[in-house]
Amino acid sequence: MNGHVAVGVDGSPAALAAVRWAADDAVRRDRGLRIVHVTEPWLFDQTLGTPPGFRESLSDQSRGVLHEATKAAHDRVPGLRVETASPQGRVRTELLNEARDADELVVGTRGLGGFMGLVLGSVSMGVAGHAECPVVVAGHPQKTAHGEIAVGHDGSPESEAALEYAFEEAYLRGARLHAIYAWQTSVYLPMFASYTPDLERVYDMGKRAAKEQLAPWREKYPQIDVLDAMVRTHPVEALSEASSKADLVVVGSRGRGALGSAVLGSVSHGVLHHSYCPVAVVRSRHSPPAPDDEGSEGHETRR
């Protein structure tokens, strides 16, 4: 399927919610939907032997998961082009393979209740930190549509991809865009003995860079109502607060300064754990894919 949205499923309610989100976005993007259920090889290769019919049972279970997910997609969007895949392998590795050919990859969360304070599954965190396409973690349905997309940016080239995705989503949805530049003084305190005019100049330089970064996107999408917010607080706090009034929060996988520099930066990691709405993590095109550390995934298949 050329040009598609991929979604990983495991039969959980969170995965079905992710399927519905993916179906909606596939329609917005005029794309098909590819639903993927991965069975890990250790389930087939038991050293102590398996009871009769075990392999067939796993295959039937995978087909059942895909059938339920397909039905959820068609109930949400009748007539949507859907294809399914049931590869064997490590869940995270197979989903990363799917991400290579997808416009975006959608996964669910693990747990109950809202996103605030939720412990995300290892698969969600691993995929969001490594995938080549945007990854949306969307495991619980929203009760209210706000008509707003929130995005964090810091003026760096690494946040350009997040802005591109956020403006595109806002355009496809006819939504407002809340662009947030958050600057925390404590990040820079090791460079300065106290609050000085030099520190103020650093803040002003950051604000100018952030405004300049938004300018070409405003010109490209003049129809989008952009709320340009520059605040002095931790980016995770600012974006998490914005998520309570947004339909989607968009962050980069890494950044500079307050936006962090890890494989999955401290801000994207924090927002994934504390957002009230789905989160899209967009890897910079300037950054090569990070190596996939299989050891951190284990055998967990819940997202």
C-alpha positions in Angstrom: 0.0 0.0 0.0 1.7 3.1 -1.2 1.2 6.2 1.0 -0.4 4.9 4.2 -0.7 5.3 7.9 0.5 2.3 9.9 -0.9 1.3 13.3 0.4 -1.3 15.7 -2.2 -3.4 17.6 -2.2 -6.0 20.3 -5.9 -6.5 21.1 -6.0 -4.1 24.0 -8.6 -1.2 24.3 -5.7 1.3 24.0 -4.7 -0.3 20.7 -8.3 -0.1 19.4 -8.3 3.6 20.3 -5.1 4.0 18.4 -6.7 2.4 15.4 -9.6 4.8 15.5 -7.2 7.8 15.7 -5.1 6.4 12.8 -8.3 5.8 10.7 -9.3 9.5 11.2 -5.8 10.7 10.2 -5.6 8.4 7.2 -8.8 10.0 5.9 -7.4 13.5 6.5 -4.3 12.6 4.6 -6.1 10.7 1.9 -4.1 7.6 2.7 -4.9 3.9 3.3 -4.5 2.2 6.7 -2.1 -0.7 7.4 -2.8 -2.5 10.6 0.0 -4.6 12.1 0.0 -7.3 14.8 3.4 -8.7 15.7 3.8 -12.1 17.3 7.2 -12.5 19.0 9.2 -15.6 17.9 9.8 -16.8 21.5 6.1 -17.7 21.6 6.6 -20.2 18.7 10.0 -21.5 19.8 9.5 -22.9 23.3 12.4 -25.1 24.3 10.3 -27.4 26.4 7.9 -28.1 23.6 4.5 -26.8 23.0 1.1 -28.5 23.3 -0.7 -29.7 20.2 -2.4 -26.8 18.3 -0.3 -24.1 20.1 1.0 -22.6 16.9 -2.3 -22.7 15.3 -3.9 -21.0 18.3 -1.4 -18.1 18.1 -2.1 -17.7 14.4 -5.8 -17.7 15.1 -5.3 -15.2 17.9 -3.4 -12.9 15.6 -6.1 -13.1 12.9 -8.7 -12.3 15.6 -6.8 -9.2 16.7 -6.5 -8.0 13.2 -10.1 -8.7 12.4 -11.3 -6.8 15.5 -9.0 -3.8 14.6 -10.2 -3.8 11.0 -13.8 -3.8 12.1 -13.0 -0.8 14.4 -11.4 1.1 11.5 -14.3 0.4 9.2 -16.9 1.3 11.9 -15.0 4.6 12.3 -14.5 5.3 8.6 -16.7 3.2 6.3 -15.0 2.4 3.0 -11.5 3.1 4.3 -8.8 1.2 2.5 -7.3 -1.2 5.0 -4.7 -3.9 4.8 -3.3 -6.1 7.5 0.1 -7.6 8.4 1.1 -10.2 11.0 4.9 -10.5 11.0 6.8 -12.6 13.5 9.7 -10.8 15.4 10.3 -8.4 18.2 7.5 -6.0 18.4 9.5 -2.8 18.4 11.8 -4.0 15.6 8.9 -5.0 13.3 7.1 -1.7 14.0 10.3 0.3 13.2 10.4 -1.7 9.9 6.9 -0.6 9.2 7.8 3.0 9.9 10.2 3.0 7.0 7.5 3.0 4.4 4.7 4.8 6.3 3.7 8.4 6.4 3.2 8.0 10.1 3.1 5.2 12.7 0.4 5.2 15.4 0.7 3.1 18.7 -1.3 2.9 21.8 -0.3 3.4 25.4 -0.4 0.9 28.3 -2.6 1.5 31.4 -5.9 2.8 32.4 -7.3 6.3 33.0 -6.0 9.5 31.4 -2.5 10.2 30.1 -1.5 12.2 33.3 0.9 10.1 35.4 0.6 7.1 33.0 3.5 4.7 32.7 3.9 4.1 29.0 4.8 0.7 27.5 8.4 0.0 26.5 7.3 -0.4 22.9 5.7 3.0 22.7 8.8 4.7 24.2 11.2 2.7 22.0 9.4 3.3 18.8 8.9 7.0 19.4 12.6 7.4 20.0 13.8 5.5 17.0 11.3 5.6 14.1 12.0 7.3 10.8 8.5 8.7 10.4 6.4 10.7 12.9 5.1 8.4 15.7 1.8 9.2 17.4 1.0 7.7 20.8 -2.7 7.8 21.0 -4.1 5.2 23.3 -7.2 6.7 24.9 -10.2 8.4 23.3 -10.7 12.1 23.8 -14.2 13.2 25.0 -13.8 16.7 23.7 -12.4 18.2 20.4 -10.7 21.5 21.0 -9.7 22.4 17.5 -6.1 23.1 18.5 -2.7 21.6 17.8 0.1 22.4 20.2 3.8 22.2 19.2 7.0 22.8 21.1 10.0 24.5 19.3 13.2 26.2 20.3 14.5 27.8 17.1 16.9 25.0 16.3 17.0 23.0 13.0 16.0 19.9 15.1 12.6 21.3 15.8 11.8 22.2 12.1 10.4 18.7 11.4 8.0 19.0 14.4 6.8 22.4 13.1 6.3 21.0 9.6 4.2 18.2 11.0 2.2 20.4 13.4 1.3 23.0 10.7 0.3 20.2 8.3 -2.0 18.6 11.0 -3.5 22.0 11.8 -4.1 22.6 8.1 -5.8 19.2 7.5 -8.0 19.7 10.6 -8.8 23.3 10.1 -7.4 23.9 13.6 -5.6 26.6 15.5 -1.9 26.1 16.2 -0.4 26.9 19.6 3.4 27.2 19.0 5.2 27.2 22.3 8.8 28.4 23.0 9.5 27.6 26.7 12.7 28.8 28.3 13.7 27.8 31.8 16.3 30.1 33.6 17.7 27.3 35.7 19.0 25.5 32.6 21.4 28.3 32.1 22.4 29.1 35.7 25.7 27.1 35.5 26.8 29.6 32.9 25.8 32.6 35.1 26.4 33.3 38.7 23.1 35.1 39.1 20.3 36.7 37.1 22.2 39.2 35.0 21.7 41.3 31.8 23.7 38.7 30.0 21.0 36.1 30.9 18.3 38.4 29.7 20.1 38.8 26.4 20.2 35.0 26.0 16.5 34.9 26.5 15.9 37.7 24.0 18.1 35.9 21.5 16.1 32.7 21.9 12.8 34.6 21.5 14.1 36.1 18.2 15.2 32.8 16.9 11.9 31.2 17.7 9.9 34.0 16.0 12.2 33.8 13.0 11.7 30.0 12.8 7.9 30.5 12.7 7.9 33.2 10.0 8.2 30.9 6.9 5.6 28.5 8.2 3.1 31.4 8.8 3.7 32.5 5.2 3.2 28.9 3.9 0.0 28.5 5.9 -1.6 32.0 6.1 -5.0 30.4 6.8 -3.9 29.0 10.1 -4.6 30.9 13.2 -1.2 30.8 15.1 -0.9 31.5 18.8 2.7 32.3 19.4 3.5 31.7 23.1 6.9 32.4 24.7 7.0 31.4 28.4 9.6 31.2 31.2 8.9 27.7 32.5 10.1 24.1 31.9 9.0 22.9 28.4 7.4 19.8 29.8 5.2 21.8 32.1 4.3 24.3 29.4 3.4 21.6 26.8 1.6 19.4 29.3 -0.5 22.3 30.4 -1.3 23.1 26.7 -2.2 19.5 26.1 -5.3 19.9 28.3 -6.8 22.2 25.6 -5.3 20.5 22.5 -6.3 17.6 20.3 -2.6 16.7 19.6 0.8 17.8 21.0 3.8 17.7 18.7 7.4 17.5 19.9 10.8 16.7 18.4 12.6 13.6 19.4 15.6 15.7 20.4 16.6 19.4 20.5 19.0 21.8 22.0 19.1 23.7 25.3 16.0 23.2 27.3 14.6 20.8 24.7 17.2 18.1 25.5 19.6 16.0 23.5 18.9 12.4 24.3 17.8 9.7 21.8 14.3 10.4 23.1 14.9 13.9 24.5 13.9 14.7 28.1 11.1 17.0 26.9 9.5 14.4 24.5 9.9 11.8 27.2 8.3 14.0 29.8 5.4 15.1 27.5 4.7 11.5 26.6 4.2 10.7 30.2 2.2 13.7 31.2 0.1 14.8 28.2 -3.7 14.8 28.4 -4.0 14.2 24.7 -2.2 12.2 22.0 1.4 13.1 21.3 3.3 13.0 18.0 7.1 12.6 18.2 8.8 13.8 15.1 12.4 12.9 14.4 14.6 15.5 12.8 15.8 14.8 9.3 19.2 16.1 10.4 19.5 13.1 12.9 20.3 9.6 11.8 18.1 6.8 13.3 19.4 5.7 16.6 20.5 2.1 16.9 17.7 -0.2 18.1 18.6 -1.6 21.5 16.7 -4.9 21.5 17.7 -5.6 25.1 15.5 -2.7 26.4 12.3 -4.1 25.0 12.2 -7.5 26.6 9.2 -9.5 25.7 6.5 -6.9 26.4 3.9 -6.6 23.7 1.5 -4.2 25.4 1.8 -0.6 24.2 
